[in-house]
Amino acid sequence: MDLGQEMIPAKVDKVYNSLIIDAVLPDKRVVPVFCGASETVGLCAYGTAVWLRQTPSKLRKIKFELMFISRAEGLIFVNPSYNHALFREAFNAGILNDFSEYRYCRAIDPDDHLFHVDFELSDESGAKCYVFIKNIYLKQGGNAVFPSSMNFFEFEMFEEMSRLRNAGHRTAVFMLVPRNDCREAHFSWKFDPVASAKLFDEAKNGLDFVCYGCNLDKKSVSIAHNMKIVY
């Protein structure tokens, strides 16, 4: 997927909270930057090289949003607002082998009353799979690692997924690793034992977990390949 806009290089100046940083632009201006995912702020420190996009919305008070973080191990795409477009592009291209039995892909809309699910996949027989997309940013020893945390909305998602399974549908968490330097995805108890225990229980109760890595540069991002999950 072509990102369609020139990225603006910058460097992190200050980290304020889970969604806001200050960054220094090439012209030395210091501007506030919106971070779309709270986990990405932990990857930022003073002097970290980042790439920004100027938001097209005239209503937004914060005019810049974080797109990429550059770390010693490589580039990380950190704007989750593109998740739906990336998933749909990969589905239409036949890249998502874990969902190859489904022909149709529909984004969940408010009338479905599924507030924490992203997509409904289906086939001609009426079989359905409901998908939640979760970005995995952390890396250790050449592998993506998860879970690093879990928020209230994800606990709500597990409840929705459980009800869908009880109705006879397949449910899946699609873990997206928006970087191209990880071999596998490794489950860890280290970062948040409560989140790990909940995820482990959900997997035992029938929730599927799949993981895919990306190809990316500062102009484009695409889902590229399935990644093995090691528990």
VOPAGU-2260 file (C-alpha; in pm, 1 decimal, decimal comma):
REM VOPAGU-2260
SITE   aa  ch    i         X         Y         Z
SITE  MET   A    0       0,0       0,0       0,0
SITE  ASP   A    1     137,4     335,6    -105,0
SITE  LEU   A    2     111,5     579,0     182,7
SITE  GLY   A    3      50,6     858,1     -65,4
SITE  GLN   A    4     222,6    1137,3     122,2
SITE  GLU   A    5     581,3    1245,0     173,6
SITE  MET   A    6     701,9    1165,6     524,8
SITE  ILE   A    7     856,0    1442,2     734,6
SITE  PRO   A    8    1177,5    1347,6     919,2
SITE  ALA   A    9    1198,7    1455,9    1281,9
SITE  LYS   A   10    1354,8    1367,7    1616,7
SITE  VAL   A   11    1182,2    1304,6    1946,3
SITE  ASP   A   12    1225,2    1589,9    2193,9
SITE  LYS   A   13     991,5    1496,1    2480,9
SITE  VAL   A   14     748,9    1217,2    2567,0
SITE  TYR   A   15     445,9    1342,8    2758,9
SITE  ASN   A   16     199,6    1056,3    2793,2
SITE  SER   A   17      72,7     749,5    2613,4
SITE  LEU   A   18     -48,1     943,5    2309,5
SITE  ILE   A   19     155,7    1264,7    2275,5
SITE  ILE   A   20     521,0    1340,6    2205,9
SITE  ASP   A   21     708,7    1653,3    2102,8
SITE  ALA   A   22     929,9    1629,9    1794,6
SITE  VAL   A   23    1185,2    1860,9    1634,6
SITE  LEU   A   24    1128,7    1925,6    1263,0
SITE  PRO   A   25    1409,5    1993,6    1010,4
SITE  ASP   A   26    1340,8    2368,9    1042,1
SITE  LYS   A   27    1401,7    2339,8    1422,1
SITE  ARG   A   28    1035,8    2389,1    1513,7
SITE  VAL   A   29     917,5    2177,3    1805,3
SITE  VAL   A   30     566,6    2043,9    1741,4
SITE  PRO   A   31     326,9    1813,6    1929,1
SITE  VAL   A   32     270,8    1478,4    1759,1
SITE  PHE   A   33     -20,1    1239,5    1804,0
SITE  CYS   A   34      66,1     871,0    1852,4
SITE  GLY   A   35    -212,9     638,3    1745,6
SITE  ALA   A   36    -108,0     349,9    1970,6
SITE  SER   A   37      -0,1     384,9    2331,8
SITE  GLU   A   38     256,6     102,8    2298,3
SITE  THR   A   39     459,2     306,0    2050,3
SITE  VAL   A   40     546,5     578,1    2302,0
SITE  GLY   A   41     760,1     325,9    2487,3
SITE  LEU   A   42     974,0     294,8    2174,5
SITE  CYS   A   43    1047,4     667,6    2175,3
SITE  ALA   A   44    1322,6     843,4    2368,4
SITE  TYR   A   45    1498,2    1176,0    2334,9
SITE  GLY   A   46    1671,8    1193,3    1997,9
SITE  THR   A   47    1492,1     895,2    1840,0
SITE  ALA   A   48    1452,9     941,8    1464,7
SITE  VAL   A   49    1089,1     939,0    1355,1
SITE  TRP   A   50     886,0    1018,6    1045,1
SITE  LEU   A   51     565,8    1217,5    1062,7
SITE  ARG   A   52     265,8    1292,0     849,4
SITE  GLN   A   53      80,4    1620,8     851,6
SITE  THR   A   54    -284,7    1542,0     909,2
SITE  PRO   A   55    -520,8    1656,5     632,9
SITE  SER   A   56    -797,0    1740,8     881,7
SITE  LYS   A   57    -834,8    2110,8     956,3
SITE  LEU   A   58   -1027,6    2023,6    1273,4
SITE  ARG   A   59    -739,1    1846,4    1444,8
SITE  LYS   A   60    -556,1    2064,7    1698,6
SITE  ILE   A   61    -246,8    1846,1    1674,6
SITE  LYS   A   62    -136,9    1876,8    1312,7
SITE  PHE   A   63     119,7    1595,5    1300,7
SITE  GLU   A   64      86,0    1221,9    1358,2
SITE  LEU   A   65     353,7     959,3    1408,4
SITE  MET   A   66     409,6     722,2    1116,0
SITE  PHE   A   67     748,9     550,7    1158,9
SITE  ILE   A   68    1002,9     502,9    1435,4
SITE  SER   A   69    1361,4     427,5    1340,2
SITE  ARG   A   70    1554,1     209,1    1581,2
SITE  ALA   A   71    1891,3      40,6    1556,2
SITE  GLU   A   72    1726,1    -286,2    1451,4
SITE  GLY   A   73    1514,3    -128,4    1178,1
SITE  LEU   A   74    1210,3      74,1    1081,9
SITE  ILE   A   75     873,8      28,5    1258,8
SITE  PHE   A   76     542,0     145,4    1112,3
SITE  VAL   A   77     339,0     273,5    1406,8
SITE  ASN   A   78      15,9     420,7    1267,7
SITE  PRO   A   79    -267,3     170,4    1330,5
SITE  SER   A   80    -522,4     379,8    1138,2
SITE  TYR   A   81    -401,1     194,0     827,7
SITE  ASN   A   82    -480,3    -152,0     970,1
SITE  HIS   A   83    -809,3    -196,2     785,7
SITE  ALA   A   84    -665,2     -96,5     449,3
SITE  LEU   A   85    -363,5    -325,1     496,6
SITE  PHE   A   86    -578,1    -622,5     595,6
SITE  ARG   A   87    -823,5    -576,2     309,9
SITE  GLU   A   88    -540,8    -534,9      56,8
SITE  ALA   A   89    -373,0    -856,2     175,6
SITE  PHE   A   90    -703,0   -1047,4     182,2
SITE  ASN   A   91    -787,9    -943,4    -173,6
SITE  ALA   A   92    -438,0   -1040,2    -288,3
SITE  GLY   A   93    -470,4   -1390,8    -140,4
SITE  ILE   A   94    -178,5   -1342,0      98,3
SITE  LEU   A   95    -367,1   -1439,5     415,2
SITE  ASN   A   96    -335,2   -1817,4     401,4
SITE  ASP   A   97    -502,1   -1859,5     740,7
SITE  PHE   A   98    -824,7   -1725,6     589,7
SITE  SER   A   99    -802,9   -1876,5     241,6
SITE  GLU   A  100   -1135,6   -2060,9     281,2
SITE  TYR   A  101   -1326,9   -1732,1     294,9
SITE  ARG   A  102   -1426,8   -1537,3     -13,0
SITE  TYR   A  103   -1581,0   -1222,0     127,2
SITE  CYS   A  104   -1437,3    -960,2     360,7
SITE  ARG   A  105   -1661,5    -700,4     521,9
SITE  ALA   A  106   -1563,9    -431,8     772,4
SITE  ILE   A  107   -1783,6    -432,0    1080,7
SITE  ASP   A  108   -2016,4    -132,9    1095,6
SITE  PRO   A  109   -2204,3      18,2    1394,0
SITE  ASP   A  110   -2528,9    -161,4    1308,3
SITE  ASP   A  111   -2356,4    -494,1    1383,7
SITE  HIS   A  112   -2319,9    -392,8    1751,0
SITE  LEU   A  113   -1975,7    -551,5    1760,2
SITE  PHE   A  114   -1775,7    -260,2    1889,7
SITE  HIS   A  115   -1440,6    -433,8    1926,0
SITE  VAL   A  116   -1427,5    -648,9    1611,0
SITE  ASP   A  117   -1275,6    -530,9    1282,4
SITE  PHE   A  118   -1387,0    -768,1    1005,2
SITE  GLU   A  119   -1637,1   -1038,8     917,6
SITE  LEU   A  120   -1511,3   -1298,5     668,6
SITE  SER   A  121   -1754,7   -1536,8     501,5
SITE  ASP   A  122   -1803,1   -1787,6     220,5
SITE  GLU   A  123   -2093,2   -1906,9       3,7
SITE  SER   A  124   -2204,2   -2162,0     264,0
SITE  GLY   A  125   -2257,4   -1891,4     524,3
SITE  ALA   A  126   -1959,4   -1987,2     741,0
SITE  LYS   A  127   -1818,2   -1680,9     914,1
SITE  CYS   A  128   -1500,2   -1574,2    1085,9
SITE  TYR   A  129   -1472,0   -1257,9    1295,2
SITE  VAL   A  130   -1133,0   -1087,2    1311,1
SITE  PHE   A  131    -975,7    -843,0    1555,9
SITE  ILE   A  132    -649,2    -676,4    1449,1
SITE  LYS   A  133    -375,1    -627,7    1708,8
SITE  ASN   A  134     -42,0    -460,9    1633,9
SITE  ILE   A  135     271,4    -618,3    1781,1
SITE  TYR   A  136     561,3    -371,9    1802,1
SITE  LEU   A  137     811,1    -523,1    2045,7
SITE  LYS   A  138    1107,3    -733,0    1935,5
SITE  GLN   A  139    1359,0    -942,7    2128,8
SITE  GLY   A  140    1629,3   -1169,1    1989,9
SITE  GLY   A  141    1510,1   -1133,9    1633,2
SITE  ASN   A  142    1147,8   -1220,6    1714,4
SITE  ALA   A  143     829,9   -1025,3    1778,5
SITE  VAL   A  144     708,9   -1074,4    2136,6
SITE  PHE   A  145     359,2   -1051,5    2283,3
SITE  PRO   A  146     157,2    -958,9    2482,8
SITE  SER   A  147     316,4    -639,8    2612,8
SITE  SER   A  148      -7,2    -513,8    2768,3
SITE  MET   A  149    -384,1    -541,0    2746,2
SITE  ASN   A  150    -640,8    -262,5    2773,3
SITE  PHE   A  151   -1006,4    -252,6    2875,4
SITE  PHE   A  152   -1126,2    -258,1    2515,1
SITE  GLU   A  153    -938,6    -582,0    2448,6
SITE  PHE   A  154   -1102,6    -747,7    2748,0
SITE  GLU   A  155   -1434,9    -636,7    2598,8
SITE  MET   A  156   -1327,0    -782,2    2264,6
SITE  PHE   A  157   -1267,1   -1122,6    2425,1
SITE  GLU   A  158   -1624,6   -1117,7    2557,8
SITE  GLU   A  159   -1764,8   -1034,7    2214,0
SITE  MET   A  160   -1555,8   -1307,2    2054,4
SITE  SER   A  161   -1677,9   -1560,0    2311,1
SITE  ARG   A  162   -2040,4   -1480,4    2228,2
SITE  LEU   A  163   -1965,4   -1519,4    1856,1
SITE  ARG   A  164   -1806,0   -1861,4    1914,4
SITE  ASN   A  165   -2108,6   -1967,1    2117,0
SITE  ALA   A  166   -2318,0   -1875,2    1812,1
SITE  GLY   A  167   -2110,5   -2116,6    1603,0
SITE  HIS   A  168   -1867,3   -1878,6    1434,8
SITE  ARG   A  169   -1490,2   -1885,4    1411,5
SITE  THR   A  170   -1303,6   -1600,8    1582,6
SITE  ALA   A  171    -945,2   -1488,0    1533,9
SITE  VAL   A  172    -697,6   -1230,4    1656,0
SITE  PHE   A  173    -486,5   -1112,6    1364,1
SITE  MET   A  174    -152,0   -1003,8    1505,2
SITE  LEU   A  175      16,5    -759,5    1270,0
SITE  VAL   A  176     392,1    -704,9    1304,7
SITE  PRO   A  177     452,8    -376,1    1116,9
SITE  ARG   A  178     825,2    -426,8    1071,7
SITE  ASN   A  179    1031,7    -649,5     844,1
SITE  ASP   A  180    1304,3    -772,8    1080,5
SITE  CYS   A  181    1130,0   -1045,2    1284,7
SITE  ARG   A  182    1149,7   -1420,3    1218,1
SITE  GLU   A  183     875,6   -1550,2    1449,9
SITE  ALA   A  184     626,0   -1429,6    1709,9
SITE  HIS   A  185     695,1   -1550,0    2064,6
SITE  PHE   A  186     440,2   -1561,8    2346,0
SITE  SER   A  187     587,6   -1424,2    2669,9
SITE  TRP   A  188     480,3   -1413,6    3034,4
SITE  LYS   A  189     738,4   -1144,2    3107,7
SITE  PHE   A  190     575,3    -810,1    3028,1
SITE  ASP   A  191     222,6    -840,2    3168,3
SITE  PRO   A  192     139,5   -1171,0    3342,7
SITE  VAL   A  193    -231,0   -1081,8    3371,9
SITE  ALA   A  194    -255,5   -1015,7    2998,6
SITE  SER   A  195     -60,1   -1332,8    2925,0
SITE  ALA   A  196    -288,0   -1545,7    3143,5
SITE  LYS   A  197    -599,8   -1401,6    2979,8
SITE  LEU   A  198    -464,3   -1455,3    2629,6
SITE  PHE   A  199    -359,9   -1812,3    2713,7
SITE  ASP   A  200    -708,5   -1890,5    2847,2
SITE  GLU   A  201    -876,3   -1742,8    2539,1
SITE  ALA   A  202    -657,0   -1955,3    2311,5
SITE  LYS   A  203    -759,1   -2267,7    2506,4
SITE  ASN   A  204   -1124,0   -2165,0    2473,9
SITE  GLY   A  205   -1112,2   -2157,2    2094,9
SITE  LEU   A  206    -992,9   -1810,1    1995,5
SITE  ASP   A  207    -747,7   -1843,1    1705,5
SITE  PHE   A  208    -428,4   -1638,7    1690,2
SITE  VAL   A  209    -245,7   -1577,6    1363,4
SITE  CYS   A  210      48,4   -1349,5    1292,7
SITE  TYR   A  211     177,5   -1175,1     980,3
SITE  GLY   A  212     481,6    -963,4     910,0
SITE  CYS   A  213     521,5    -671,4     672,1
SITE  ASN   A  214     739,1    -529,9     400,1
SITE  LEU   A  215     789,1    -158,4     446,9
SITE  ASP   A  216     986,0     150,8     368,2
SITE  LYS   A  217     910,1     517,7     422,6
SITE  LYS   A  218     679,3     525,6     118,5
SITE  SER   A  219     479,8     203,7     140,3
SITE  VAL   A  220     369,4     -75,3     373,5
SITE  SER   A  221     222,3    -414,8     287,7
SITE  ILE   A  222     143,3    -737,8     470,2
SITE  ALA   A  223     389,9    -989,4     332,5
SITE  HIS   A  224     394,0   -1331,9     499,3
SITE  ASN   A  225     268,9   -1555,5     776,3
SITE  MET   A  226     482,0   -1573,3    1091,0
SITE  LYS   A  227     503,5   -1881,1    1311,1
SITE  ILE   A  228     373,8   -1830,3    1666,4
SITE  VAL   A  229     581,7   -1996,4    1938,5
SITE  TYR   A  230     413,9   -2051,2    2276,4
